[in-house]
Amino acid sequence: MQLESERLFKGPYVDMSFPFQRGHNLDYLIEKNIVCRSFKKLNDINFTRPLYSHQEEAIKLIKSGRSAIITTGTGSGKTESFLYPILNDLLYDMENGNNEVGIRAIFLYPMNALVNDQIDRIRKILQNCPEITFGFFTGETPESASANYRKKLGEENDVVITDNELVSRAEIRENPPHLLFTNYSMLEYLLIRPNDYAIFVPERLNNWKYVVLDEAHTYNGSLGIELSLLLRRLTGLALKKPQFILTSATLGEQGKSENDIVHFATSLTSADFSTSDIIFSKRIPMQEKPKYRVKGEDYSAIKAASESFDEIKSIVTKYYTVTATNVREILYELLCHDENVHVLSRLLSKGSRDFYELYNEMRANVNQDELIALIDIINAAEKDGMGLFDLKYHSFVRPLSGAYITYGKQPKLSLTKT
């Protein structure tokens, strides 16, 4: 009874984001000598799919020798924004005969889980590129590895562990990898422990060019001060200061926060930044105009038809002449001119809204189930690899920490502190 009367659950909230602006694909950048031809050796990369414009901008900025601050939204491909230009530079050096042992880039993450995710990705990319070595040095890295360790590690991760991955601390000390993945706590240990310090002896840092700080917004307050001092110690070991690349989805807002972002990045890294070094994502708002209003019952019918091309085509022909040849494109062409879709976009244009608030605004034209169906098919609509906009649900649940009873003439039971 009390569980039903108290609000332990908030939401669902609906959040909207327009698609990212596209740039050129990697094949084009290779043709224009922006990306080196050796880049084609990399695996698990789509060379024909257009990059997001901010990814292309990052490749060009970092190649120019500038440090960069990549502050783009979740799902915007921030990893590719820093990984591609670093790999491009490394491959270019190797094309020109620079195969020296030693660290070229250090990737710092706030959590081991993020390190592990990145390692999974880099294993696939460098599967056919044995000349580039990499390794992660965290609390999970073993001191030494037996002959069967690589095989066991590969089976656990469902991948082939190639020879260019250094899987133990002993291997990393003896032959520091070109790409070193770690966290800020372990980096401090590496700089003070005599055995590990060998990784950073000056002669092994001759070609060191990059430090990547992923989720840079987490380094604030006392942690930010500690990391700043740590980075000064690290960069003081090399003859040339590296380029810094900071990534975050929440550093600030374009048009308002540029000076604050530059101040934060400069204080954290002691590197030179300007507002032109900040890369924001660019979004594409809806361009089409509404021509009709789709009936709510048709959203439910389309959702029920699932992926049946003929059934969906028979529904949407009430509103326009179908020329598309697949379900996703039919939905895109239907919805881009739908008044309800444009209303939904306007209602969400200033931020997330409670689902029931949205429903109250739109209930004259759709019932609750029909609005849910509309949200689902908006997310399914796509033309030329691009959707109208993305819609996501967010919910918040308050965990129970106990029950609270107030005694008196009118005893009261509560599941949350008041």
N, C-alpha and C positions, 0 to 999 in steps of 0.2 A: 504494500500500500504506500509506504513512504518512498520507495523507489520511483513510483509513478508520479508522486506529487512534487518531488524536488527535481530541479534542473541540473543534472549532472552532465548533460550532453549539450554542446552548442553547435549549431549548424544544421544541415550542411550549408556552407557558403559556396557561392559560385564565383570563380575567378576567370577573367578573359585575358588572352594575350594574342595580339595580331602576329602573323608570320614574319619572320626575319627577312629583310631585303637580301636578295641573292647577288653574288658577284660572278666572276669567271670560274671555270673549273680548272683543275690542276693541269690538264693537258694544255690548256691555253697558256697558263703561266710558265709551263716548260717551254712551249714554243716561243714565248717572248723572253726567254732566258732569265725570268724572275726566279724560277725554281730550276735547279740543275737537272740534267737528263738522268743522272744516277738515281734520282728519286723514284724512277720506275721500278727499281729493284725491290722497293718496299712492298710488303704484303698487307692484305686486309684494308686496302684503301681504294675508294672509288674515284678514279681519275676523270670520269666524264660527268659526274654530278656536280652542279654548281656549288661553290663554297658560299657561305654567308658572307655578305660584304664586309662584316667586321673581321672575319677570319682572313680574308684577302688583305685587308688593311693591316692586320697584325703581322702577316708575313712580310709585307713591304717595309713597315716601320722597323721591325726587329732586324731585318736584313740591312737597313741603313746604318745600324750601329747604335740606335737609341734604345734606352730602357723603355719599358712599356707598362701601362696599367690597363688591364683588360677587365672592364666592369660591365658585363653583359648578363642577361637573365639566365635562369635555370634552363638547361636543355639547349643552350646556344652554341655548344661546341667549343667551350673555352680550352679544353685539352688540346684540340687540334690547333687552336690559335697560337699556342706556344710551342707545341711539339713539332709541328711541321716546319717552322722556320729554323728551329734548332737542328733537326735532322737534315734539313737542306744545307745548312752551313757546314755541318760535319761531313756530309757526303761530298760537298764541293771541295773541302780541304783534302779529302782522301783522293778525289779525282786528280788533285795537283800534288800528290805524293806525300802528304802529311799524315802518316799513320802512327805517329808517336803514341806511346803508352801514357796514360794520365787522364785525369778528369777533364771533361769538356763542359759538362753541365751538372749542377746539383739541384735536385728537386726536393723541396721541403714541404712536408704535409703536416697538418696538425694532428692527424690520427693515423694509426697503422692501417685501418680499414681502407683509407684512401690510397695509401701506398700499395696495398695489395690489389686494389682495382686497377691502378695504373700499370702495375707489373703485368697483370693479365693482358692488358691492351698491348703493351710494348713487346711482349713475347710473340704475339701474332704478327705485329708489324715488322719485326726484325728477324723473322723466321728464315728468310732467304738472304739475309745480309750479315754474314758471319764476321765481317770486318769491324762492325760496331759492337762494342762490348757494353754490358749493362749489369746492374745488380742492385739489390736493396739491402740496406744495413739497418736493421731494427732489432728490437729485443727478441724477435722470432728467428733471426738469422743464426744458424748453427755455427759453432766455432770451426768445425771441420766437416767435411762431407765424405762419406764412404763411396765406394765404387757404385753401389746400388742406389745411392741417394737421389741422383738425377732421375732415374727410372721411377722411383717411388713418388718423387715430387710431381713428375709428369702425370702419373696415374691419378694422383689426388686432385690435380687441376685439369685433367682431361686435355693435356697439351703435350707436345714434344719439347723437352727442355734441351735447347741447343747448346753447343759448346761456348757460344758468346755470352751466355748468362753465367755470371759468377755467383755461385749459390752459397758460399761459406765466407765467414769473416777472414779466414786464412787466405783464400783466393783473392779477396778484395784488397787485403794489405799487400800481397805480393805483386799484384797486377791491377792497380786501380782502374775501374771501368770508365769508359767514356761518359756513361750516363749513370749517376749515382742517385738512388732514391732513398730518402731517409726522413726522419722527423726532427724537430728542433731540439728535443731532449737528447736524442742520440747524437746529434751533431756536437753538442757540448761535450759529451763523453769522448767523442772522437778527437776533439781538440786538446783534451787533458790527459788521456791515457797514453803512456809512452808507446805501446805496441801499435795502437790505432793512429797515432799522430803521423806515422810513416806515410799514410795516405796523402797527407797534405804538405810534404816536404816541397820546398820551392821548385826544385828541378822537375817535379811531376805536375806542376801547375803552369807550365809555360804556355799551354794552349787552352787554359781555362777561360771560358767566355761568358757563362750564364749561371745565374741563380734564379730559380723559379720558386715563388712563394704562393702556393695555392691556398685559397680561402683566406686571403690576406687580412680580411676584416676581423678574424679571430685574434690577431696579435694587437690587442689594445691594452691600455692600462699598464700594470706592472709587467705583464707578459710581453707587451710590446717593447718596453724599455730593456728587458732582459735580452730579447732577441736582437734588438738594435746593437747592443754592446757585443753580443756574440758574433754578429755579422761583421762588425768592425775588426774583431780579432781574426776572423776568417779571411777577410779581404786584405788584411795587412800582411798575409803570408805570400801574396802574389805580387809580381812586379807591375801588373796591369789590373786595374779594377774591372770586374766583370759587369756585364749588362744585367740589370735586374728586371724580372718580369713578374708582376703582381696580378693575381686574378681574384675576382670576387663578383658575386651577383648583387651585393648590398653595400658598396662603398659610398654611393651617393647618386644624386639625380642630375641628369644633364641639364645645363642651363642655370643650375643653382649651386652645385657642390664642387665645381672644378678646382677652385683654390684650396678648399679643405682637403680634397683628394691628393693634390700635389703636396701639400704640407705633410699629410700623413705618410705618403710614400717616401718623401725626402727624409723625414725624421726616423723612419723605420730602417732605411737602407743606407743613409748618408750618400746616396747617389743623386745626380742632377736630374730633375724632372721638370717638364713644363706642361701647360695645359694641352699642348699639341700631342703629348705622349699618352693621353688618355683615350682609350678606344671604347666608345659606347656602341651598343647595337642599334640598328635602324629597323623600324617596323613598317609594314605595309598595311595601311588602313583599307577598309572596303572602298572600292572605287565605283561600283555599280549603283544604280538608283533603283528603288523599289517600283515594281510594275503591277503587283498583285499581292493578295494576302492568301496564303495557303490555309486551308481549313485544318483545324486541330485534329480532326479524325483521320486526315490523310497522313499526318506525322506518325500516328499509331499504326496505320496500315503499312506504311513504308518500313517501319521498324519490325513489324511482324513478318514482312516479306523477306527480311534478312538480306541475303545476297542474290535473290532471284531477279535477274535483269528484266525479264519479261513482265513480271508482276509490278515491279517498281516503275517501269516504263509506262505501263497502262495507267498508273496513278498520276504521274507527273505530266502526261500529255493533256490533262485538263488545263494546264497553266501555260505551257509553251511547247513548241515543236522540238522534239528530241533529235539531236544530231550526234550525241555522245555514244560511245561504243562500250562503256563500262559503267558499273554502278556508281563508283565514286565521282566520276565526272558528271553523270546525270544529276546526282544530288547537289553538286557544286552549282551547276547551271540553274537548278530549281531554286536553291536557297539564296543565291546572290541577289535575286530580284524580289525576294519575299519580304513584305512589310514587317512581319513578325520578327524576322532575323535582324532587320535594321533597328527595330525597337529594342530588342534584347542587347544589341551592341551598344546603343546609346545608354541604356540603363547601367551597363557594366563599365562604361568608358572612364569612370572616375575611381574605380576600385571594386573590390569584392563586395558582393551583396548576399544577404541571407536568402536562401532559396525561396522561403515562404514570402519574403518581401517582393521578390521578383514575380512570384505567382500572383500576388495581390495586384501588382501593376499590370499583369497581362491576362488576368482571368476573364476579361470580357471576350477574349478570342480563343483561349485554350484552357482546358482543365488541367489538373495537376499531372495526370499521367501523360497527357499530350505534350506538356512542357518538358517533361523528362525525356520523352521520345524525341522532341525537337533538339534538345541538347545532345543526345546520342548521335543523331544523324548529322548535326553540324560537325561533330568531331570525325565523322566518317567521310565527309565531303572533301574532294581533292581534285585539282586540275593542274596538270603539268608539274606534279610534285608539290603543290602548294595548297593549303587549306584556306578557308575563309578566315577563321580564327580558332584558337584552341580554348576549350572550356574545361575547367577542372573543378571537382568538388573538394572542399576541405572541411573536416569535422574535428571537433575538440572534445575529448572526454576527460572528465575530472575523476581521478581514482579515489576510491573510498579509503579513508584513513581511520575510520571508526564510526561509532554512533554517539551522539551527544544528547543527554537528557537534562531538561530543566525541571526541577521539582517545584511544586506549589499548588495553588488552587486549580490552575490549568496546566498540568504537566505537558511538556513539549519535547518531541523527539526530532532531532535533526541529524542528517548524514554529512553535513558540512559545517565548518566553523563559521559563526556569524558574529 
